[in-house]
Amino acid sequence: MFSDIQNHWAKASILAAAKKNIFKGYVDGTFRPNAPVTRAEFAAIIFVGLPKQPLSRAAITFTDVPANHWAAKAIAEAYQTKYLSGYPNSLFKPNELILRVQAIAALASGLNYGVTIDPINTVKKYYSDFGQIPSYATSAIAAATEKRIIVNYPDIKSLQPNQNATRGEIAAFICRVLEIPTVSSKYIAGLELFVITPQFDAADDFREGFARVQKGNQWGYLDKTGKFLIPPQFAEAHPFSEGLVLVKENINKTIPT
């Protein structure tokens, strides 16, 4: 247990990330959850914590990242997988502090998140400070919002895009990406809650915007507004995966005698 996270809002995320060795504490037993994160540190977090992505661009030699730099391998992979980009003149700036907007955009880029609705409308709907979002990052922020990986504490409507990302915040983002349930729903941007009157014999968590539900011996699908995408009618049904589902219809046949 780290000595300085007992009452921190991101405690559960920090402990979950530390358990997976994504984060480490300091020799004095602290975690320093409010400390900022450098670009090199963020590259290392991605390298250790997130699923490996295919290399989608050629390697580059950054003049400010020597071969013996402690994060050289992580930085190279973060660049080749499009999580992070460099600066002009072959610079990476490994010691530069990463902003919240930059961290979120990096995750959206590396994980290939896309938008399904107009990004301007999304950021205006969910963030009171949407005007502070740099234009280059609007689509990435909207995509990350749709994926529900953005965590805003203490005000869910305040993105604070140009504030330094903290260790606690990055831990929360990573747990959202990895679908580790450590963040209170009241801090997850884009998450709209609604109540469905109990009526099902079984129901799954929402996945890709839909939940599988069972009524009697039949399965169907519900969207996040509580409306049926498909009313219960299948003998078997699987959760959504990449926009597709596998189902088995009820078939009643009379066998001639």
Order of alpha helices (4+ residues) and beta strands (2+ residues): alpha-alpha-alpha-alpha-alpha-alpha-alpha-beta-beta-beta-beta-beta
